[in-house]
Amino acid sequence: MIDLRSDTVTRPTQGMRDAMARAPVGDDVYGDDPTVNELEARTAEILGKDDAVFVPTGTMANQIALRTHTEPGDLVLVHRSAHIVINEVGGGAAISGVSMHGFDSVDGTFTSGEIEEALGRPHPFNPDTLGSPATLMCVENTHNAGGGTVWPLAQIQDVCSTARDRGLRCHLDGARLWHASAASGVAEKDFGENFDTVYVCFSKGLGAPVGSALVGSREIVRRARRFKQQFGGGWRQAGVVAAAALYALEHHRDNLIRDVHEAKRFATEIAGIEGVRVDPDSVASNIVRFRVVGDAGDVATRLHEAGVHMLPNGAHGLRAVIHRDVTDGDVTRAAEVLAACLT
Ligand SMILES: *Cc1c(COP(=O)(O)O)cnc(C)c1O
């Protein structure tokens, strides 16, 4: 099976498993797991921040960020198709009591003008006690639902400085920040310096089995650790999985550009298939979103029967994600199988 459902399907390599087996461990709830501590320090260093907290999932990292930065009743500015909005089971409302203002665009980006419009113009005649106080803005880079969009650094600087001028904090959902950096040549910390907190993931493109981190100032991460524990994220000999993440940072981070090139090649090849609609120029990272004329669910089922696994999205959309466990040959084969399924 050529599994293109997500980069989360990547399996730990032998070298990674060896590193996990060898890892010195302690009790992370007591703060004395040396491998977790090393991972947190290394992640903070890559992101150019003081500290990081290692958590089981990206969803938990985002939810901790929401809780850390807001009070119940606050308003969060975020794109309407962000993972935080559509894939976290309403966690922002359920756990932190926030409501969300959703920006609308095809690719998942938004502008400082839209932020200003969402926040309105304060005037002494209008009491500021009526609206929900907007306290946080979230950016997702790459933006998954937008098709793996890589935000231009200048646009990130612009939206973050506008949000900050208006008193908001800024959080980056960087589940695929590694791919954003590989594709753009902009270092993770150059994206990261615009944000109060950055979430990065070890279990997607980097290939670790489990784990994410929330990175920020010493003070913010101290507060975040409280909510990690409250949300049930206190784990004990977590060094076993932290070792996999450290191994991934060291050994699996340098060739992510290959995934980007292969995603563009896949898009270019399937663009020639009758009944497929895709713009290869819009493929910016390791995600290819394309449309088919027929029912996407039927196409996904036929692809699966022929040995290629993809996720349908809506009536006509499909998503293919290129990752380290698919070879260039698998990518070629997947395009051929798609052609065969559509004729
Ligand atoms: C996968 C993903 C998450 C959440 O990660 P999990 O570890 O699966 O909880 C958050 N944001 C984005 C953009 C993602 O793609």
Ligand as a Chemical Component Dictionary entry (heavy atoms), coordinates in Angstrom:
data_LIG
# 
_chem_comp.id                   LIG 
_chem_comp.type                 NON-POLYMER 
_chem_comp.pdbx_formal_charge   0 
_chem_comp.three_letter_code    LIG 
# 
loop_
_chem_comp_atom.comp_id 
_chem_comp_atom.atom_id 
_chem_comp_atom.alt_atom_id 
_chem_comp_atom.type_symbol 
_chem_comp_atom.charge 
_chem_comp_atom.model_Cartn_x 
_chem_comp_atom.model_Cartn_y 
_chem_comp_atom.model_Cartn_z 
_chem_comp_atom.pdbx_ordinal 
LIG C1 C1 C 0 -1.866 17.393 12.710 1  
LIG C2 C2 C 0 -2.097 18.820 12.992 2  
LIG C3 C3 C 0 -2.332 19.254 14.295 3  
LIG C4 C4 C 0 -2.545 18.339 15.474 4  
LIG O1 O1 O 0 -1.644 17.343 15.657 5  
LIG P1 P1 P 0 -1.993 15.981 16.422 6  
LIG O2 O2 O 0 -0.649 15.580 16.928 7  
LIG O3 O3 O 0 -2.558 15.054 15.397 8  
LIG O4 O4 O 0 -2.944 16.288 17.526 9  
LIG C5 C5 C 0 -2.467 20.611 14.503 10 
LIG N1 N1 N 0 -2.367 21.483 13.486 11 
LIG C6 C6 C 0 -2.153 21.106 12.224 12 
LIG C7 C7 C 0 -2.060 22.118 11.138 13 
LIG C8 C8 C 0 -2.016 19.755 11.922 14 
LIG O5 O5 O 0 -1.835 19.382 10.654 15 
# 
loop_
_chem_comp_bond.comp_id 
_chem_comp_bond.atom_id_1 
_chem_comp_bond.atom_id_2 
_chem_comp_bond.value_order 
_chem_comp_bond.pdbx_ordinal 
LIG C1 C2 SING 1  
LIG C2 C3 SING 2  
LIG C2 C8 DOUB 3  
LIG C3 C4 SING 4  
LIG C3 C5 DOUB 5  
LIG C4 O1 SING 6  
LIG O1 P1 SING 7  
LIG P1 O2 DOUB 8  
LIG P1 O3 SING 9  
LIG P1 O4 SING 10 
LIG C5 N1 SING 11 
LIG N1 C6 DOUB 12 
LIG C6 C7 SING 13 
LIG C6 C8 SING 14 
LIG C8 O5 SING 15 
# 
